[in-house]
Amino acid sequence: MFTIEHDFDATVVTLVDEGEEGATHLREDVTINAFEDCVTIEQLEPTTDRVQVVTLSMAQLRDLAAALDLPEGVYRLTRTEDVQG
């Protein structure tokens, strides 16, 4: 399950782990904050009771989105308007 909220300076998506059938352990919620220039991913680490934060640039986010649909390998994405031809 997930929620979407539009704040003044960000879109906030919260992912709630409902588990798969038969799952015995659920993960903490993940909060994704999409700002104009970066995306942050936050999750509570229950063993330390601290929120862990990862910040991705927009280029890293584009690479991640592409990587989800590609096989193993090393890649460098180029934007079509950047390619001379």
Accessible surface in RSA format (square Angstrom, percent):
REM  Atomic radii and reference values for relative SASA: ProtOr
REM  Chains: A
REM  Algorithm: Lee & Richards
REM  Probe-radius: 1.40
REM  Slices: 20
REM RES _ NUM      All-atoms   Total-Side   Main-Chain    Non-polar    All polar
REM                ABS   REL    ABS   REL    ABS   REL    ABS   REL    ABS   REL
RES MET A   1   125.95  65.2  86.34  57.1  39.62  94.3  66.25  56.3  59.71  79.1
RES PHE A   2   126.13  63.1 107.03  66.3  19.10  49.7 107.03  64.9  19.10  54.7
RES THR A   3    57.31  40.8  52.16  52.9   5.16  12.3  55.26  74.2   2.05   3.1
RES ILE A   4    96.44  54.9  66.98  49.9  29.46  71.0  66.98  48.2  29.46  80.0
RES GLU A   5    94.50  54.3  89.49  67.7   5.00  11.9  31.78  61.5  62.72  51.2
RES HIS A   6   143.79  78.6 110.97  77.1  32.83  84.0  82.90  85.4  60.89  70.9
RES ASP A   7    79.95  56.0  59.77  59.5  20.19  47.7  19.89  46.8  60.06  59.9
RES PHE A   8   210.30 105.2 170.06 105.3  40.24 104.7 179.79 109.0  30.52  87.3
RES ASP A   9    90.21  63.2  72.43  72.1  17.78  42.0  33.17  78.1  57.04  56.9
RES ALA A  10    11.05  10.2   2.49   3.8   8.56  19.5   8.05  11.3   3.00   7.9
RES THR A  11    41.31  29.4  40.52  41.1   0.78   1.9  17.30  23.2  24.01  36.3
RES VAL A  12    18.69  12.3  18.40  16.7   0.29   0.7  18.40  16.0   0.29   0.8
RES VAL A  13    34.91  23.0  34.91  31.6   0.00   0.0  34.91  30.3   0.00   0.0
RES THR A  14    25.74  18.3  25.74  26.1   0.00   0.0  16.98  22.8   8.76  13.2
RES LEU A  15    73.67  41.0  72.26  51.7   1.41   3.5  72.29  50.8   1.38   3.7
RES VAL A  16    42.47  27.9  35.52  32.2   6.95  16.8  36.04  31.3   6.43  17.4
RES ASP A  17    47.79  33.5  33.68  33.5  14.10  33.4  19.00  44.7  28.78  28.7
RES GLU A  18   115.72  66.4  86.51  65.5  29.21  69.5  32.97  63.8  82.76  67.6
RES GLY A  19    31.41  38.7   0.00   N/A  31.41  38.7   7.93  21.8  23.48  52.6
RES GLU A  20   149.24  85.7 139.44 105.5   9.80  23.3  59.64 115.4  89.60  73.2
RES GLU A  21   185.20 106.3 145.03 109.7  40.17  95.7  67.57 130.7 117.63  96.0
RES GLY A  22    70.35  86.8   0.00   N/A  70.35  86.8  42.00 115.3  28.35  63.5
RES ALA A  23    53.47  49.2  15.44  23.8  38.03  86.5  26.44  37.2  27.03  71.6
RES THR A  24   142.28 101.2  98.96 100.3  43.33 103.3  78.02 104.8  64.26  97.1
RES HIS A  25   123.11  67.3 106.58  74.1  16.54  42.3  76.53  78.9  46.58  54.2
RES LEU A  26    95.39  53.1  78.32  56.0  17.06  42.9  78.32  55.0  17.06  45.9
RES ARG A  27   161.30  67.7 151.25  77.1  10.05  23.9  45.74  62.5 115.56  70.0
RES GLU A  28    69.03  39.6  60.89  46.1   8.14  19.4   9.20  17.8  59.83  48.8
RES ASP A  29    68.59  48.0  60.33  60.0   8.27  19.5  15.91  37.4  52.69  52.5
RES VAL A  30    32.64  21.5  32.64  29.6   0.00   0.0  32.64  28.4   0.00   0.0
RES THR A  31    35.56  25.3  35.56  36.1   0.00   0.0  14.89  20.0  20.68  31.3
RES ILE A  32    42.86  24.4  42.86  31.9   0.00   0.0  42.86  30.9   0.00   0.0
RES ASN A  33    17.68  12.2  17.68  17.1   0.00   0.0   1.16   2.8  16.52  16.0
RES ALA A  34    40.39  37.1  34.32  53.0   6.08  13.8  34.32  48.3   6.08  16.1
RES PHE A  35    67.75  33.9  59.16  36.6   8.59  22.4  61.22  37.1   6.53  18.7
RES GLU A  36   168.16  96.5 139.37 105.4  28.79  68.6  64.01 123.8 104.15  85.0
RES ASP A  37   106.65  74.7  92.07  91.6  14.58  34.5  38.55  90.7  68.10  67.9
RES CYS A  38    27.53  20.8  27.53  30.7   0.00   0.0   8.48  21.5  19.05  20.5
RES VAL A  39     4.53   3.0   4.53   4.1   0.00   0.0   4.53   3.9   0.00   0.0
RES THR A  40    18.31  13.0  18.31  18.6   0.00   0.0  17.22  23.1   1.08   1.6
RES ILE A  41    52.23  29.7  50.69  37.8   1.54   3.7  50.69  36.5   1.54   4.2
RES GLU A  42    53.54  30.7  52.59  39.8   0.95   2.3   3.90   7.5  49.64  40.5
RES GLN A  43    61.41  34.3  57.89  42.3   3.52   8.4  16.00  34.1  45.41  34.4
RES LEU A  44    61.54  34.3  55.47  39.7   6.07  15.3  55.47  39.0   6.07  16.3
RES GLU A  45    59.41  34.1  58.71  44.4   0.69   1.7  12.35  23.9  47.06  38.4
RES PRO A  46    83.71  61.0  60.88  55.5  22.83  83.0  63.28  52.2  20.43 127.0
RES THR A  47   123.26  87.7  83.85  85.0  39.41  93.9  82.14 110.3  41.12  62.2
RES THR A  48    77.25  54.9  55.05  55.8  22.20  52.9  62.14  83.5  15.11  22.8
RES ASP A  49   111.99  78.4  94.28  93.8  17.71  41.9  27.46  64.6  84.53  84.3
RES ARG A  50   166.40  69.9 161.93  82.5   4.47  10.6  43.68  59.7 122.72  74.4
RES VAL A  51    85.59  56.3  61.83  56.0  23.77  57.3  61.83  53.7  23.77  64.5
RES GLN A  52    94.49  52.8  91.12  66.6   3.37   8.0  35.93  76.5  58.56  44.4
RES VAL A  53    82.87  54.5  50.50  45.7  32.37  78.0  50.50  43.9  32.37  87.8
RES VAL A  54    83.56  55.0  79.88  72.3   3.68   8.9  83.56  72.6   0.00   0.0
RES THR A  55    82.37  58.6  58.44  59.2  23.93  57.0  41.53  55.8  40.84  61.7
RES LEU A  56    26.57  14.8  26.57  19.0   0.00   0.0  26.57  18.7   0.00   0.0
RES SER A  57    50.09  42.3  45.19  60.3   4.89  11.3  42.56  90.6   7.52  10.5
RES MET A  58    69.08  35.8  66.89  44.3   2.20   5.2  66.89  56.9   2.20   2.9
RES ALA A  59    50.45  46.4  47.78  73.7   2.66   6.1  48.05  67.7   2.40   6.4
RES GLN A  60    93.20  52.1  88.94  65.0   4.26  10.1  29.11  62.0  64.09  48.6
RES LEU A  61    57.65  32.1  57.62  41.2   0.03   0.1  57.62  40.5   0.03   0.1
RES ARG A  62   116.96  49.1 110.72  56.4   6.24  14.9  62.56  85.5  54.39  33.0
RES ASP A  63    73.87  51.7  70.23  69.9   3.64   8.6  26.22  61.7  47.65  47.5
RES LEU A  64    81.37  45.3  77.03  55.1   4.34  10.9  80.87  56.8   0.50   1.3
RES ALA A  65    59.04  54.3  48.87  75.4  10.17  23.1  52.07  73.3   6.97  18.5
RES ALA A  66    29.75  27.4  17.28  26.7  12.47  28.4  28.08  39.5   1.67   4.4
RES ALA A  67    57.88  53.2  43.89  67.7  13.99  31.8  45.86  64.6  12.02  31.8
RES LEU A  68   137.45  76.5 105.53  75.5  31.92  80.2 108.81  76.4  28.64  77.1
RES ASP A  69   128.33  89.9  96.22  95.8  32.11  75.9  34.78  81.9  93.55  93.3
RES LEU A  70    74.72  41.6  52.48  37.5  22.24  55.9  54.60  38.3  20.12  54.2
RES PRO A  71   100.97  73.6  82.98  75.6  17.99  65.4  96.24  79.5   4.72  29.4
RES GLU A  72   177.64 102.0 147.15 111.3  30.49  72.6  67.60 130.8 110.04  89.8
RES GLY A  73    57.93  71.4   0.00   N/A  57.93  71.4  27.98  76.8  29.95  67.1
RES VAL A  74   154.81 101.9 122.56 111.0  32.25  77.7 126.07 109.5  28.74  78.0
RES TYR A  75   111.44  52.0  75.54  43.0  35.90  93.4  72.52  54.5  38.92  48.0
RES ARG A  76   213.14  89.5 181.17  92.4  31.97  76.1  62.56  85.5 150.58  91.3
RES LEU A  77    86.88  48.4  63.94  45.7  22.94  57.7  65.33  45.9  21.55  58.0
RES THR A  78    93.85  66.8  66.03  66.9  27.82  66.3  50.25  67.5  43.60  65.9
RES ARG A  79   129.79  54.5 123.79  63.1   6.00  14.3  37.00  50.6  92.78  56.2
RES THR A  80   121.19  86.2 106.89 108.4  14.30  34.1  83.24 111.8  37.95  57.4
RES GLU A  81   122.87  70.5  89.08  67.4  33.79  80.5  66.07 127.8  56.80  46.4
RES ASP A  82    90.94  63.7  65.87  65.6  25.08  59.3  25.76  60.6  65.18  65.0
RES VAL A  83    90.97  59.9  70.51  63.8  20.46  49.3  74.68  64.9  16.29  44.2
RES GLN A  84   166.82  93.3 142.99 104.5  23.83  56.7  61.44 130.8 105.38  79.9
RES GLY A  85   124.72 153.8   0.00   N/A 124.72 153.8  61.98 170.1  62.74 140.5
END  Absolute sums over single chains surface
CHAIN  1 A     7377.4       5892.4       1485.0       4160.0       3217.4
END  Absolute sums over all chains
TOTAL          7377.4       5892.4       1485.0       4160.0       3217.4
